[in-house]
Amino acid sequence: MTKSDDLAPIIDGCKAGSAEFFSQLVDIYKSRVYGYFYRLTGDGELSDELLSELFVKLVGKIASYKGGSFESWLFKIATNIFHDYLRGKQRRKKLYEARKNQLESEITEPKRSESGRIDKLQIQLWKLNDDTRELIMLRYYSQLSLKEISKIRREPIGTTLSKLHRGLKRLRELME
């Protein structure tokens, strides 16, 4: 634990815009803050993202530090970043659920295409589990590569390929 008095020259250097002092500050706190984020999320990649966001935000906010416990001030910002992440995650979940409900209600009353036929593919897609449907949509509707999809889903490319293969096989069975 570093005392705020010991940090005063480093913080003053950061306030003056010195990249060298800012680098020292990052070196002092990166492991502790990463550990904090990791314990909250259990996800190393997400913890890295939150840590990066914290230090970027710190560049803009360092001038507002007026003394007292620097660690408390720093971890308050870290906590706010984590809460912002949770709120964003909650919003995305609500939007996803709303869209899912909308599409499910459309499926209960299938729409006819211009030719008058019911869109059988759309109906069968909604019979798949959420994960499989999302994977197929990312690959064929969003036209993302398997590498891009595996990165988005934070899983090995082989896992993504295997899940996509099984999902397409299931969809073919449903379409027959």
Backbone torsions as a table, in degrees:
resi	resn	phi	psi	omega
1	MET	NA	129.6	-177.7
2	THR	-102.7	133.1	179.3
3	LYS	-77.0	147.8	-179.9
4	SER	-61.0	-32.3	178.8
5	ASP	-64.2	-38.6	178.6
6	ASP	-68.4	-26.6	-178.1
7	LEU	-86.3	-13.0	-173.0
8	ALA	-49.8	-48.9	-179.7
9	PRO	-64.3	-35.6	179.5
10	ILE	-68.1	-45.1	-179.7
11	ILE	-63.9	-42.4	177.4
12	ASP	-60.3	-41.2	177.0
13	GLY	-62.6	-39.0	177.5
14	CYS	-65.2	-43.5	179.1
15	LYS	-62.0	-31.2	178.2
16	ALA	-78.7	-6.2	177.0
17	GLY	92.1	17.6	-178.5
18	SER	-78.8	120.0	178.1
19	ALA	-65.7	-33.3	-179.9
20	GLU	-63.6	-45.8	179.3
21	PHE	-68.4	-37.4	178.4
22	PHE	-64.1	-39.5	177.3
23	SER	-60.9	-39.4	177.5
24	GLN	-63.7	-41.7	179.7
25	LEU	-63.5	-42.8	177.6
26	VAL	-60.7	-46.2	-179.9
27	ASP	-59.6	-37.5	-178.8
28	ILE	-67.3	-40.0	-169.8
29	TYR	-108.7	-11.2	-172.7
30	LYS	-59.1	-40.7	-178.5
31	SER	-68.4	-42.4	-178.4
32	ARG	-66.1	-43.3	-178.3
33	VAL	-71.2	-38.2	175.6
34	TYR	-58.9	-45.6	178.7
35	GLY	-59.2	-40.2	178.1
36	TYR	-61.0	-50.7	179.8
37	PHE	-63.6	-39.7	-178.2
38	TYR	-64.5	-40.7	178.2
39	ARG	-66.0	-30.9	178.7
40	LEU	-75.9	-38.4	-172.4
41	THR	-104.2	-29.8	-175.0
42	GLY	70.5	13.8	-175.2
43	ASP	-129.2	114.2	-176.8
44	GLY	-63.4	-43.8	-179.2
45	GLU	-65.6	-43.6	177.4
46	LEU	-63.9	-39.4	178.1
47	SER	-60.9	-40.9	176.4
48	ASP	-62.1	-43.0	179.7
49	GLU	-62.8	-45.0	180.0
50	LEU	-65.6	-38.3	178.2
51	LEU	-62.8	-45.3	177.7
52	SER	-60.9	-44.0	178.8
53	GLU	-60.6	-40.4	179.1
54	LEU	-60.1	-49.3	-176.4
55	PHE	-70.1	-31.0	174.1
56	VAL	-65.9	-44.3	179.0
57	LYS	-65.0	-35.2	-179.2
58	LEU	-61.6	-36.6	177.7
59	VAL	-56.7	-43.2	-179.6
60	GLY	-77.8	-25.4	-174.0
61	LYS	-101.0	-10.3	-173.5
62	ILE	-58.0	-31.9	179.8
63	ALA	-66.1	-22.4	-178.9
64	SER	-85.0	-6.1	177.3
65	TYR	-72.3	121.7	-174.1
66	LYS	-112.3	13.7	179.9
67	GLY	112.4	-176.4	-175.2
68	GLY	87.4	-161.8	-178.4
69	SER	-73.6	112.6	179.3
70	PHE	-64.8	-38.7	-179.8
71	GLU	-61.6	-42.4	177.8
72	SER	-61.3	-43.9	-179.6
73	TRP	-62.7	-45.4	-179.5
74	LEU	-63.6	-46.5	-178.5
75	PHE	-71.8	-22.6	173.6
76	LYS	-67.3	-43.4	176.7
77	ILE	-63.3	-43.3	178.9
78	ALA	-60.0	-42.8	178.8
79	THR	-63.4	-41.7	178.7
80	ASN	-63.3	-39.7	177.8
81	ILE	-63.2	-42.1	178.7
82	PHE	-64.8	-41.4	178.9
83	HIS	-65.8	-37.7	175.6
84	ASP	-61.5	-41.6	177.8
85	TYR	-60.1	-46.1	180.0
86	LEU	-62.7	-41.8	178.6
87	ARG	-62.6	-42.7	178.1
88	GLY	-62.8	-40.9	178.7
89	LYS	-63.2	-41.0	179.6
90	GLN	-65.4	-41.9	178.6
91	ARG	-62.9	-44.4	179.3
92	ARG	-61.8	-39.6	179.6
93	LYS	-64.3	-42.4	179.5
94	LYS	-64.3	-43.0	178.4
95	LEU	-62.8	-42.1	178.8
96	TYR	-62.2	-45.9	-179.6
97	GLU	-63.7	-40.8	179.4
98	ALA	-62.4	-44.4	179.6
99	ARG	-66.5	-40.0	178.7
100	LYS	-61.3	-45.9	179.2
101	ASN	-62.5	-40.2	178.7
102	GLN	-61.9	-46.7	-179.3
103	LEU	-67.5	-37.5	178.2
104	GLU	-64.0	-38.4	178.7
105	SER	-68.7	-33.5	176.2
106	GLU	-66.8	-32.2	-178.7
107	ILE	-74.0	-32.9	179.0
108	THR	-65.1	-26.8	173.4
109	GLU	-121.6	81.7	-174.1
110	PRO	-56.3	136.6	178.0
111	LYS	-87.9	149.6	177.4
112	ARG	-95.6	142.2	177.9
113	SER	-74.8	-179.9	-179.3
114	GLU	-58.9	-29.6	-179.4
115	SER	-83.4	-1.8	178.1
116	GLY	91.3	-1.6	-179.6
117	ARG	-88.8	148.4	176.4
118	ILE	-75.1	137.8	-179.5
119	ASP	-75.5	88.9	-175.8
120	LYS	-63.7	-37.3	-179.9
121	LEU	-59.9	-45.9	-179.7
122	GLN	-60.6	-41.7	179.9
123	ILE	-64.0	-44.2	-178.0
124	GLN	-69.7	-34.3	176.9
125	LEU	-58.6	-39.9	-177.7
126	TRP	-76.6	-5.5	173.6
127	LYS	-85.5	-14.7	177.4
128	LEU	-78.3	159.7	176.4
129	ASN	-69.7	160.8	-174.7
130	ASP	-56.1	-44.1	-177.5
131	ASP	-62.0	-46.2	-179.1
132	THR	-67.5	-43.3	179.2
133	ARG	-61.2	-43.8	179.0
134	GLU	-61.2	-43.1	-179.7
135	LEU	-61.2	-45.8	179.8
136	ILE	-65.5	-40.6	178.8
137	MET	-63.7	-43.1	179.6
138	LEU	-62.7	-40.4	-176.0
139	ARG	-76.1	-48.1	-169.8
140	TYR	-101.8	-27.8	178.7
141	TYR	-93.1	-40.7	178.0
142	SER	-87.4	-12.7	177.7
143	GLN	56.5	43.7	176.5
144	LEU	-88.9	151.8	177.6
145	SER	-75.4	163.0	177.9
146	LEU	-62.3	-36.6	178.6
147	LYS	-62.4	-44.3	179.0
148	GLU	-63.8	-42.5	-178.9
149	ILE	-65.4	-43.4	-179.2
150	SER	-63.9	-34.4	177.6
151	LYS	-68.2	-44.6	178.3
152	ILE	-59.5	-42.9	-175.4
153	ARG	-86.1	-4.6	178.4
154	ARG	55.4	51.0	177.8
155	GLU	-142.5	158.0	178.8
156	PRO	-60.3	149.6	-177.9
157	ILE	-61.0	-33.9	178.0
158	GLY	-63.5	-38.2	177.8
159	THR	-65.4	-44.3	179.0
160	THR	-60.5	-46.8	-179.8
161	LEU	-61.0	-43.5	-180.0
162	SER	-63.4	-45.2	179.8
163	LYS	-64.3	-40.4	179.0
164	LEU	-64.0	-44.4	179.4
165	HIS	-59.1	-48.5	179.6
166	ARG	-63.4	-38.5	179.9
167	GLY	-65.4	-42.5	178.4
168	LEU	-66.7	-37.4	177.2
169	LYS	-61.7	-44.6	179.5
170	ARG	-64.7	-41.2	179.5
171	LEU	-63.6	-41.5	176.3
172	ARG	-59.7	-42.4	178.5
173	GLU	-61.0	-42.2	-179.8
174	LEU	-67.8	-32.1	-177.5
175	MET	-75.1	-21.4	-177.9
176	GLU	-73.0	NA	NA
